[in-house]
Amino acid sequence: MAPALVLGPTVAAHASATAVPAAAKCNVEVDSVGKYHVWGVGFPAGTTVTYSGSTSGSVPIDKSGRFDLGGLTGSKYTVKTTDGKTTVTCTAVHH
């Protein structure tokens, strides 16, 4: 019985760790017409983030924690949650 008691808390801790959402990240890439495409994942669903760089503004996060912007100028962007707790510098993606 003792080994079962030792495994119980370990399994519970592992299960709670997998429930943590993925870290927010942002990418920027050039589209087929030479404009920049900025997209991110892992943000709080149903919120809004602000982006800044060559252009700036805000964009809503969908229910899966994603956003997607196209037709932008410039390749360097930073995205920040409205509560200021998360700031992400977008990573350039080259295909």
N, C-alpha and C positions, 0 to 999 in steps of 0.2 A: 504494500500500500504506500509506503513512503515514496518510491519513485514516481507514482502517479501524482502525488501532491506536489512534487517538485516540477513536473511537467505542466501542471495546470496553469500556474502564473506565467510561465514562459510562453505558452501558447497564447494566453490572453494578451500579453504584451505585444507579441508578434501581430496578432489580429488588429490591435488598435493602431499599430504603426502603419499597416497597409491602408488604413482608412484615411490617413493624412493626404490632402490633395497635393498634386505635383507642384513643384516650384514654378512660379510664373516665369515665362521667357518670351522674348520677342525677336523676330527675324525681319530682315529687310533684303529685298532682291530686286533686280532690274527686270521689268516685264518686256514683252515682245516689241513694244513701241518706244522703249527707252525711258519710260517713267518708272518710279519706284513703288514697290508693293510692300507694305508693312503689315505683319500679322503676328498675333500673339496667342498663347495658350496658358492655362493655369491661373487665370485671374478670377476674383470672386464673381460668381454668376449674378446677373441682374444689377451690376453696378456700372459705373462709368469710369473710364481712365482718360487722362489727358496725355497727349503726345506733344513733343516739342523737338525741333530740329530745323530743317530748312523751311518747313511750314509747321504750324501748330494748331491744336484744336482738341476736341474731346470726342470720344466714341463709346457707345454702349457695349457692354460685354454680354454676350448671349448666354443662354441657360447652361451651355456646356463649358463656360469659362473662356470663350474665344472672342477675338475681334479680327477684322480684316479690312484694310484700307488700300485702295489702289489709286493710281494716277498722281502720285506725289512727286515732288522734286527733291533732290538731295538724298544722300544715302545714310546720314547719321541721325538717329532718332533715339529719344529716351521716352519711356512710358512710365507714368506714375498713377497709382490709385488715388482716388479723391481723399481718402483718409490719410494719405502721406506715408503709410506704413510700408509700401512696396514701390521701389523705383528700379526699373530694368533698362539697361542700355541694349538696344537692338543689335543683334549680331548679323553681319553681312553674310548672305548665303550666295554662293556661286555655283551654277549648274554647268 
